[in-house]
């Protein structure tokens, strides 16, 4: 089969590799029909995730068809159309019982890490992928849900909702700022209304993404290149600052921005993947009763989000702005990496 293989920082190739096979009775093999590229994949290619070693097939998002199932698999069968969750879960360890699948203790990949596709085991940017713990790591796609919508439930929608909205403790009437209007930031904006946010302020340097943000639930936009961007945000909050600031980029400047616009008693929810240390002005923040949260998505909300997508209450297909075939994977990476130039939100790679 063909797959996108990582060969060290800045190096990748679409090349022939052996087909995956069933290893454990809880495995399935899925023919990947649609996949996409995550900002985390770009971090890997920059060298920010050293656990990813040379020869790894990248990708942790996908929709496909089950072509082979292990003897212990009961929830899905050959021929089922499924969402491949970015997080695998054994379903039986203490963390899985808490719904904290991100820290599944099974020894697939590494104990305590649920994100293994394209990280610690071969991933989904391939024609076929082996999925461990299939009964707990796959979701059947309802009729009427397109691949373009379903693939957004592999990662970005649950990430924005769980790590941004839920960890940020958004509640009815809150003013929420999302710093970074990329796909995950837009997912946080789209789902903030589920918890009753009264106002959602999108901040970004890219005017196109700010324009897009309004279609994803932002009530207001601020260009963070403006000299008075902080005054603009505080002016929307009676001078107090926002109730919840969601960091959705993964660089020191955007995390610092969140700490500067959150009100006393508010929350900063870090969603972005950071490849370098971030300075925390604890000497200034301690007196403001600010909560700071962070985490790896557990995808425990995927079934609920999937119902909303199926009921057309979350327009997940809106993220899919650019389409490519499997033989255009390298071109897709180039397009996604130049999102500011190409106006790409998510590139979709399909058969």
N, C-alpha and C positions, 0 to 999 in steps of 0.2 A: 504494500500500500504506500501511498504518498503521505508525508507528514512534514510539519514545520519543526526543524530540529535546531536547538540552541547549541552554538559552538563557542561560547564565551562572550564576554561583554562586546556588544556591537556586532556580533556575528550570528547569522541564522541562515538556514537553507531549506528549501522545499525539496525533499529528496525521498528516495525509495528506502523503506525500512520494513522489517518483518511485521506481519499481521499479529495483533495481540491474540492471546488465547485465554481460556478459562484456567485459572490457577487454583482458586478456592471455590467450594460449592455455593458460596454466596455471591459469586461474580456473575456478571453478564458481559457480553460484548455488544456494543451499540454501533450501528452504522451511522456516522455523523452526517446529518442532512444539512444542518445549519450551525455555524459557530460564529464567534465574534472575537474582537480584541479588547482587552481591558487595559486601563492605565497601569495596572500592576505588571502586565507583560512588558510595557515600556520600561518600568523600573527594573525588571529582570535584565533586560537588554542593556541597561545602563550600568549593571553590576551592583545594584542596590540590594539584591537578594542572593547572597553568596551560597546559600543552601542549594540553589539550582546549579547543577553540574553540567559539564559539557556532554552532549548527547541526549539531553532531555527533550522530549516532545513538549512543546509549549501549549498553553490554553487550558482554561478551566470553566468554560461556558459552552453549552451546546444543546441542541435538540436533535433527536435522531430516532432510529427504529431498532428495537432489540432484534438481533440476529442469532444470538446463542445465549442460553441461560444455564447456570449451574443447577445442580440437583436440589439445592436447598432454597432456591428462589421461589417465592410463592406470590408476591404482590404484582409482578409483571411477567409477561410471557412473550415469546417470540412473535414479532409482528406488531407489538405495542409501540405507539409513538410516545416518546418520553422527553421530559426536561432532565438534563444532567445537572444536578446541583453542584456548585463550586465546592461545597463542603461534603465530605463523606462522613458517615456516622454508623458505627457498629450497632447502635440501638440498645446495647446492654450494659455499658460501663456507667460509672457514677455520673460522669458529666453528661452523657446522653440522656440519662434519666432526668437530669435537670433541664434538658433542652439546650444545653450548652455544647452543641455539636462541634463547635470550633475547636474544642479541646478533647475530642474523642480520644480515649486511652488505648484504642486498638493499635497493634504494632504495624499496621499497613502504613508505609512511609516512615512515620516516627510517632511514637506514643505521645499523646497530648496535643497533636496538631491535626485538625480536621481538614485544613486546606492542603491537599496533596497533589491534585491534578496540575500538571505543568509546573510542579514545584518539587515534589519528592517522588512522584511516579509520573509516567507518561500521560500527557493531557489530550485535549479535545481538538486541537488544530491539526486534525488528521482524518483520514477516511474511515477509520475504525478506532474505537477506544475500549479498553477493559474498564469496567466500573465495579469496584469492590462494594460489598454491603448494599447490593442493588435494592433490596426491599426498603431500605431507609434513605437511599441517596438518589432515587429517581422519582419523578412525578408524572403520571399519565397526563397527556395533553387533551383537554376536552375538545370535542368537536366545535368548530367555529373559531378556535384560537389559532392564529397564524404562527408560523415558525418565527417570524420577525418579532411578534409580541412575546412568544413563549421564551425565547432565548434571553430576554431581558430579566426573566425570573431566575436564571441561573445564578446571577450575582448582583447586578446593580440595583434592582428594585429592593430586594431584601436588605442589601447593605445600606442604602440610603435611609430606609425606614428603620431598621433595627439599630444601627450604630449612630445615625444622626437623630432621628425623631424620637425613638424610644429611649435610647441612652441619654439624650438631651432632656428628657422628661418634659416634652412639649405637652401643654394642657390647654383646655379651651380658653380662648381669649388672648393667648400669648402672641407676642411679636417675635418672629424668628428671622434671624439673618443667616443666609447660606453664603459662605465665602468660597467662591469657585462654582461657576455655572457649567462645568463639564457634566458628563453623563450621571455620575453618582450624585453630584450636587443637585442636578435637575430631578433625580429620583427622590431626594430628600424634600425638594419643593413640592413635587407631585403628591407625596404621601403625608406632608405636614397637616393637610386639611383633615386627614383621618382622625387626628387627635385634637382638632378644633382650633388650630392656629388662626388668629384673626387677621394677621398681616405677615406676609413673607417677603423679605427684602433680599434680592439677589445682588451679589457683588462680584464683579469680574473686570478684567482689563479689556476683554474682547466684546466690542459692541454687538457683534452678531449673536454671541451667546446670551448677552443681556436681552436682546430682542426675542430670542428663543425662550428665555426663562418665563416670560409672561404666558406663553402657551402651556407651560408645565406647572403653573400655579403661583408664580410670583405676582404679588400685588404691586411691588415697587422694585426699581432697579437703581443701582449706584455704580458708576464707573470708578473703580478703586485707584485709577490713575489721577483722578481729580484731586487737587490740593486740599480741598475741603471735604473729602469723602467721609471723614469721621463726623463732621458737623452735619452732613446730610443725613447720616444714619441716626444720630442722636436727635435731630430735628423731627424725625418720624416717631420718636418715643418720649415726647415731652421732656427731653433732655436727660432721661434716666439711663438710656442704653437698652439693648434688647434683652428679652427674657432668656432666649436661647441663641447661641452663636454656634453654627455648624461649620467646621473646617473640612473642606472637601477637595483639597489640592495635594497637600503633603510636602510643603516647604516651610521653612521657619517663618517667613514673612506673613503667610496667611494664618498660621497659628497665632502669631503675635497680634495680628489684626483682630482676631476673635476675642482675645483677652482685653483689647482696648475698647471694644464696643459693647461688652456684656455688662448688664447692670449689677449692682450689689444684690446678692442672693440668686443670681442667675446661673446658667449652666453653659459650659463650653464642651461641645461634643466633637472630638477629633475623629474624623473618618479617613482622612488621607493617609497614604503609606509614606512614611518619612524615611529617606535614605541617609539623613545626616542628623546630628543632635540639634535640639531646639532649646533655646534659652528660655527659662521660665522666671519671670520677675516676681518671685515668691514674696520678696520683701515689700512689694506693693499690693499684691493680690490677696494676701492672707486676711487682711482686715475687711475685705469685701464679701466674704462668705460665698465665694465662687466654687462651684463644683466643676471638675474637669474629668471627662470620661473618654474612653478610647476602647477599641476592641476589634476583633476579627468577627465578621458576620457568622452567625450560626445557622442561618436560613430556617429557623424555627417558624417564621411567619410566611414561608413560601406557600403553603396550602391556602391560607387566607387571602394572600395577594393574588394567587391564581384564580380564586373565585371571583374577585373583583374585576380582574382582567376579562374573565369569561362573561361577566355580566356587563361589560363595556363601561365600567365605572372608573377604570384606570386605562388610559390610552397608551399602553406600553409600546405599541408599534410605532409611536411617534419618534422614538429614539433612533430608529433605523433610517438614517439619512443617505447612506451610500451602500450599494450592493456590488458584490464581486463573486466570481466563480472560484472554485477551489484552486484552479490553476493560476489565479491572480492574487494569491495570498501575499506575496511580497509587495505587490502594488497596493494592496489593502493596508498593510503596515505603513507604507510611505504616506498614504492618504491620512490615516489616523494620526500618525506622528506629526503631520502638518495641519492639525485641525483648525488652527487660526486662519490658515490660508484657504483651506478647502471647505470650511464651514461644516466639517464632519462632527456629528455627535457620536454615533456608533456605526461602524462599518459592519455589514452583515455578509458573511461568506457562506454561500449555499451551493449545493450540487446543481 
